[in-house]
Amino acid sequence: MTELGDERLRTRTGEFSFDRENRIIRFDVDEGAVQTLDNAKENIAANKRFNKGTPYPVLCDLTRCKGTDLDARNYFASDEATQAYRAMALLGGRPVGRMIGNIFLAVYGNRAKPIRLFADEREAIQWLKGFAD
């Protein structure tokens, strides 16, 4: 697995960083961000650049996200997008984040890649560690 450094990568709707201790990538969605198809494509492309071609478990913090439109949800569930990670934990601490995560899981949760919704960050990280090497 490629070793990632301490760099960060910004997109229009959030920021990628590497949690070296837990060997996971974090994507923290910006306050009030709405994920559109263009934003979804940008974020998946950014994750692929950030992980240097090696999929890692990803913690996606939706806590501050305002919404995700249908086209973005469809893209996030596509084969192209799911190749960018090993497993994904959606962190939805607020009602809006939990709603976004629950909708995504209800429609796309049976895909080939493991994906779960969590309200507690420690539990999400613990689950993701099972997919790190």
PyRosetta script that sets phi, psi and omega in degrees:
from pyrosetta import init, pose_from_sequence

init()
pose = pose_from_sequence("MTELGDERLRTRTGEFSFDRENRIIRFDVDEGAVQTLDNAKENIAANKRFNKGTPYPVLCDLTRCKGTDLDARNYFASDEATQAYRAMALLGGRPVGRMIGNIFLAVYGNRAKPIRLFADEREAIQWLKGFAD")
pose.set_psi(1, 135.1)
pose.set_omega(1, 178.5)
pose.set_phi(2, -64.4)
pose.set_psi(2, 137.4)
pose.set_omega(2, 178.2)
pose.set_phi(3, -87.1)
pose.set_psi(3, 122.8)
pose.set_omega(3, 178.2)
pose.set_phi(4, -90.0)
pose.set_psi(4, 151.2)
pose.set_omega(4, -179.4)
pose.set_phi(5, -94.2)
pose.set_psi(5, -154.9)
pose.set_omega(5, -178.1)
pose.set_phi(6, -95.2)
pose.set_psi(6, 8.2)
pose.set_omega(6, -177.7)
pose.set_phi(7, -67.2)
pose.set_psi(7, 163.0)
pose.set_omega(7, 175.6)
pose.set_phi(8, -127.5)
pose.set_psi(8, 157.4)
pose.set_omega(8, 179.5)
pose.set_phi(9, -136.1)
pose.set_psi(9, 120.1)
pose.set_omega(9, -179.5)
pose.set_phi(10, -93.1)
pose.set_psi(10, 144.0)
pose.set_omega(10, 168.9)
pose.set_phi(11, -123.2)
pose.set_psi(11, -177.6)
pose.set_omega(11, 179.1)
pose.set_phi(12, -64.7)
pose.set_psi(12, -23.9)
pose.set_omega(12, -172.5)
pose.set_phi(13, -121.4)
pose.set_psi(13, 5.5)
pose.set_omega(13, 179.5)
pose.set_phi(14, 176.6)
pose.set_psi(14, -168.0)
pose.set_omega(14, -176.5)
pose.set_phi(15, -141.1)
pose.set_psi(15, 134.5)
pose.set_omega(15, 174.1)
pose.set_phi(16, -93.5)
pose.set_psi(16, 142.3)
pose.set_omega(16, 172.7)
pose.set_phi(17, -148.6)
pose.set_psi(17, 163.5)
pose.set_omega(17, -179.4)
pose.set_phi(18, -110.9)
pose.set_psi(18, 125.3)
pose.set_omega(18, 174.9)
pose.set_phi(19, -90.8)
pose.set_psi(19, 95.6)
pose.set_omega(19, -173.7)
pose.set_phi(20, -63.3)
pose.set_psi(20, -39.8)
pose.set_omega(20, -178.2)
pose.set_phi(21, -61.4)
pose.set_psi(21, -42.9)
pose.set_omega(21, -176.7)
pose.set_phi(22, -98.2)
pose.set_psi(22, -5.6)
pose.set_omega(22, 178.0)
pose.set_phi(23, 58.2)
pose.set_psi(23, 46.8)
pose.set_omega(23, 177.2)
pose.set_phi(24, -131.1)
pose.set_psi(24, 156.2)
pose.set_omega(24, 172.4)
pose.set_phi(25, -96.1)
pose.set_psi(25, 138.4)
pose.set_omega(25, 175.2)
pose.set_phi(26, -106.8)
pose.set_psi(26, 140.5)
pose.set_omega(26, 168.4)
pose.set_phi(27, -126.4)
pose.set_psi(27, 110.9)
pose.set_omega(27, -179.6)
pose.set_phi(28, -99.6)
pose.set_psi(28, 112.9)
pose.set_omega(28, -179.3)
pose.set_phi(29, -74.9)
pose.set_psi(29, 138.0)
pose.set_omega(29, -179.3)
pose.set_phi(30, -67.0)
pose.set_psi(30, 153.9)
pose.set_omega(30, 175.7)
pose.set_phi(31, -55.8)
pose.set_psi(31, 125.5)
pose.set_omega(31, 175.6)
pose.set_phi(32, 76.1)
pose.set_psi(32, 6.2)
pose.set_omega(32, -178.2)
pose.set_phi(33, -67.4)
pose.set_psi(33, 143.3)
pose.set_omega(33, 173.1)
pose.set_phi(34, -117.6)
pose.set_psi(34, 123.8)
pose.set_omega(34, -179.8)
pose.set_phi(35, -84.7)
pose.set_psi(35, 114.4)
pose.set_omega(35, 173.5)
pose.set_phi(36, -102.1)
pose.set_psi(36, 175.0)
pose.set_omega(36, 177.7)
pose.set_phi(37, -58.5)
pose.set_psi(37, -44.7)
pose.set_omega(37, 179.0)
pose.set_phi(38, -60.5)
pose.set_psi(38, -42.5)
pose.set_omega(38, 179.0)
pose.set_phi(39, -66.3)
pose.set_psi(39, -40.8)
pose.set_omega(39, 179.3)
pose.set_phi(40, -60.8)
pose.set_psi(40, -45.9)
pose.set_omega(40, 179.0)
pose.set_phi(41, -62.6)
pose.set_psi(41, -42.0)
pose.set_omega(41, 177.9)
pose.set_phi(42, -61.9)
pose.set_psi(42, -42.7)
pose.set_omega(42, -177.5)
pose.set_phi(43, -68.8)
pose.set_psi(43, -39.4)
pose.set_omega(43, 177.7)
pose.set_phi(44, -67.4)
pose.set_psi(44, -43.4)
pose.set_omega(44, 177.2)
pose.set_phi(45, -61.4)
pose.set_psi(45, -40.4)
pose.set_omega(45, 179.2)
pose.set_phi(46, -65.3)
pose.set_psi(46, -40.7)
pose.set_omega(46, 178.0)
pose.set_phi(47, -62.4)
pose.set_psi(47, -40.5)
pose.set_omega(47, 178.9)
pose.set_phi(48, -64.9)
pose.set_psi(48, -38.8)
pose.set_omega(48, 175.7)
pose.set_phi(49, -67.4)
pose.set_psi(49, -44.3)
pose.set_omega(49, -175.9)
pose.set_phi(50, -63.2)
pose.set_psi(50, -41.9)
pose.set_omega(50, -176.8)
pose.set_phi(51, -83.6)
pose.set_psi(51, 1.7)
pose.set_omega(51, 175.7)
pose.set_phi(52, 55.2)
pose.set_psi(52, 35.8)
pose.set_omega(52, 174.8)
pose.set_phi(53, 86.9)
pose.set_psi(53, 1.4)
pose.set_omega(53, 178.6)
pose.set_phi(54, -115.5)
pose.set_psi(54, 112.1)
pose.set_omega(54, -179.9)
pose.set_phi(55, -63.7)
pose.set_psi(55, 135.7)
pose.set_omega(55, 176.6)
pose.set_phi(56, -119.9)
pose.set_psi(56, 163.1)
pose.set_omega(56, 167.1)
pose.set_phi(57, -64.1)
pose.set_psi(57, 143.2)
pose.set_omega(57, -176.4)
pose.set_phi(58, -124.6)
pose.set_psi(58, 132.4)
pose.set_omega(58, 171.0)
pose.set_phi(59, -101.5)
pose.set_psi(59, 113.9)
pose.set_omega(59, -179.9)
pose.set_phi(60, -105.0)
pose.set_psi(60, 108.2)
pose.set_omega(60, -178.0)
pose.set_phi(61, -86.9)
pose.set_psi(61, 104.0)
pose.set_omega(61, -180.0)
pose.set_phi(62, -91.5)
pose.set_psi(62, 5.7)
pose.set_omega(62, -171.8)
pose.set_phi(63, -52.2)
pose.set_psi(63, -39.9)
pose.set_omega(63, -175.7)
pose.set_phi(64, -102.7)
pose.set_psi(64, 2.8)
pose.set_omega(64, -178.7)
pose.set_phi(65, -69.2)
pose.set_psi(65, 139.3)
pose.set_omega(65, 178.6)
pose.set_phi(66, -88.8)
pose.set_psi(66, -31.7)
pose.set_omega(66, -178.8)
pose.set_phi(67, 177.6)
pose.set_psi(67, 166.2)
pose.set_omega(67, 176.4)
pose.set_phi(68, -138.4)
pose.set_psi(68, 121.5)
pose.set_omega(68, -176.8)
pose.set_phi(69, -78.4)
pose.set_psi(69, 168.2)
pose.set_omega(69, -174.6)
pose.set_phi(70, -59.0)
pose.set_psi(70, -43.9)
pose.set_omega(70, -179.8)
pose.set_phi(71, -62.4)
pose.set_psi(71, -39.3)
pose.set_omega(71, 178.1)
pose.set_phi(72, -66.0)
pose.set_psi(72, -43.8)
pose.set_omega(72, 178.2)
pose.set_phi(73, -60.5)
pose.set_psi(73, -43.0)
pose.set_omega(73, 177.9)
pose.set_phi(74, -61.5)
pose.set_psi(74, -42.1)
pose.set_omega(74, 179.6)
pose.set_phi(75, -66.4)
pose.set_psi(75, -44.5)
pose.set_omega(75, 179.9)
pose.set_phi(76, -58.9)
pose.set_psi(76, -26.4)
pose.set_omega(76, -179.8)
pose.set_phi(77, -91.6)
pose.set_psi(77, -3.6)
pose.set_omega(77, -176.7)
pose.set_phi(78, -71.6)
pose.set_psi(78, 159.6)
pose.set_omega(78, 176.6)
pose.set_phi(79, -58.4)
pose.set_psi(79, -39.9)
pose.set_omega(79, 178.8)
pose.set_phi(80, -57.2)
pose.set_psi(80, -45.6)
pose.set_omega(80, -177.2)
pose.set_phi(81, -73.5)
pose.set_psi(81, -41.1)
pose.set_omega(81, -175.8)
pose.set_phi(82, -70.8)
pose.set_psi(82, -15.2)
pose.set_omega(82, 174.5)
pose.set_phi(83, -70.2)
pose.set_psi(83, -12.4)
pose.set_omega(83, -175.6)
pose.set_phi(84, -83.7)
pose.set_psi(84, -5.8)
pose.set_omega(84, -178.0)
pose.set_phi(85, -148.5)
pose.set_psi(85, 160.0)
pose.set_omega(85, 176.5)
pose.set_phi(86, -85.7)
pose.set_psi(86, -42.8)
pose.set_omega(86, 179.5)
pose.set_phi(87, -155.2)
pose.set_psi(87, 155.9)
pose.set_omega(87, 179.9)
pose.set_phi(88, -134.7)
pose.set_psi(88, 131.1)
pose.set_omega(88, 173.0)
pose.set_phi(89, -107.1)
pose.set_psi(89, 123.0)
pose.set_omega(89, 176.1)
pose.set_phi(90, -94.4)
pose.set_psi(90, 123.1)
pose.set_omega(90, 179.9)
pose.set_phi(91, -102.5)
pose.set_psi(91, 113.8)
pose.set_omega(91, -178.4)
pose.set_phi(92, -126.2)
pose.set_psi(92, 82.5)
pose.set_omega(92, -177.6)
pose.set_phi(93, -75.9)
pose.set_psi(93, -28.2)
pose.set_omega(93, 179.5)
pose.set_phi(94, -99.2)
pose.set_psi(94, 161.6)
pose.set_omega(94, -179.9)
pose.set_phi(95, -55.3)
pose.set_psi(95, -39.8)
pose.set_omega(95, -179.3)
pose.set_phi(96, -65.7)
pose.set_psi(96, -43.7)
pose.set_omega(96, 178.6)
pose.set_phi(97, -62.9)
pose.set_psi(97, -41.8)
pose.set_omega(97, 177.7)
pose.set_phi(98, -65.2)
pose.set_psi(98, -39.0)
pose.set_omega(98, 179.1)
pose.set_phi(99, -62.8)
pose.set_psi(99, -47.1)
pose.set_omega(99, 179.2)
pose.set_phi(100, -59.6)
pose.set_psi(100, -47.0)
pose.set_omega(100, 179.7)
pose.set_phi(101, -63.1)
pose.set_psi(101, -42.5)
pose.set_omega(101, -179.8)
pose.set_phi(102, -65.8)
pose.set_psi(102, -40.0)
pose.set_omega(102, 177.2)
pose.set_phi(103, -62.4)
pose.set_psi(103, -46.0)
pose.set_omega(103, -179.5)
pose.set_phi(104, -60.4)
pose.set_psi(104, -46.5)
pose.set_omega(104, -178.7)
pose.set_phi(105, -65.7)
pose.set_psi(105, -38.2)
pose.set_omega(105, -179.3)
pose.set_phi(106, -63.1)
pose.set_psi(106, -37.6)
pose.set_omega(106, -176.6)
pose.set_phi(107, -90.2)
pose.set_psi(107, -38.6)
pose.set_omega(107, -170.2)
pose.set_phi(108, -120.7)
pose.set_psi(108, 5.7)
pose.set_omega(108, -172.1)
pose.set_phi(109, -67.6)
pose.set_psi(109, -12.5)
pose.set_omega(109, -178.4)
pose.set_phi(110, -96.4)
pose.set_psi(110, 22.4)
pose.set_omega(110, -179.7)
pose.set_phi(111, -74.8)
pose.set_psi(111, 174.3)
pose.set_omega(111, -176.0)
pose.set_phi(112, -67.2)
pose.set_psi(112, -26.7)
pose.set_omega(112, -177.9)
pose.set_phi(113, -95.5)
pose.set_psi(113, 138.2)
pose.set_omega(113, 178.2)
pose.set_phi(114, -65.0)
pose.set_psi(114, 134.7)
pose.set_omega(114, 178.0)
pose.set_phi(115, -148.2)
pose.set_psi(115, 133.4)
pose.set_omega(115, -179.5)
pose.set_phi(116, -141.8)
pose.set_psi(116, 155.6)
pose.set_omega(116, 177.2)
pose.set_phi(117, -103.9)
pose.set_psi(117, 135.6)
pose.set_omega(117, 179.9)
pose.set_phi(118, -131.9)
pose.set_psi(118, 148.7)
pose.set_omega(118, 171.5)
pose.set_phi(119, -98.9)
pose.set_psi(119, -19.0)
pose.set_omega(119, -176.6)
pose.set_phi(120, -113.3)
pose.set_psi(120, 123.7)
pose.set_omega(120, -176.9)
pose.set_phi(121, -64.0)
pose.set_psi(121, -40.0)
pose.set_omega(121, -179.6)
pose.set_phi(122, -61.4)
pose.set_psi(122, -41.3)
pose.set_omega(122, 178.5)
pose.set_phi(123, -65.6)
pose.set_psi(123, -39.6)
pose.set_omega(123, 178.8)
pose.set_phi(124, -62.4)
pose.set_psi(124, -45.6)
pose.set_omega(124, -179.9)
pose.set_phi(125, -64.7)
pose.set_psi(125, -42.5)
pose.set_omega(125, 178.7)
pose.set_phi(126, -59.0)
pose.set_psi(126, -43.8)
pose.set_omega(126, 178.9)
pose.set_phi(127, -63.4)
pose.set_psi(127, -45.8)
pose.set_omega(127, -178.8)
pose.set_phi(128, -63.6)
pose.set_psi(128, -33.0)
pose.set_omega(128, -179.3)
pose.set_phi(129, -58.7)
pose.set_psi(129, -25.1)
pose.set_omega(129, 176.7)
pose.set_phi(130, -68.6)
pose.set_psi(130, -13.1)
pose.set_omega(130, 179.9)
pose.set_phi(131, -108.5)
pose.set_psi(131, -2.7)
pose.set_omega(131, 178.2)
pose.set_phi(132, -86.9)
pose.set_psi(132, 157.6)
pose.set_omega(132, 177.1)
pose.set_phi(133, -98.0)
pose.dump_pdb("model.pdb")
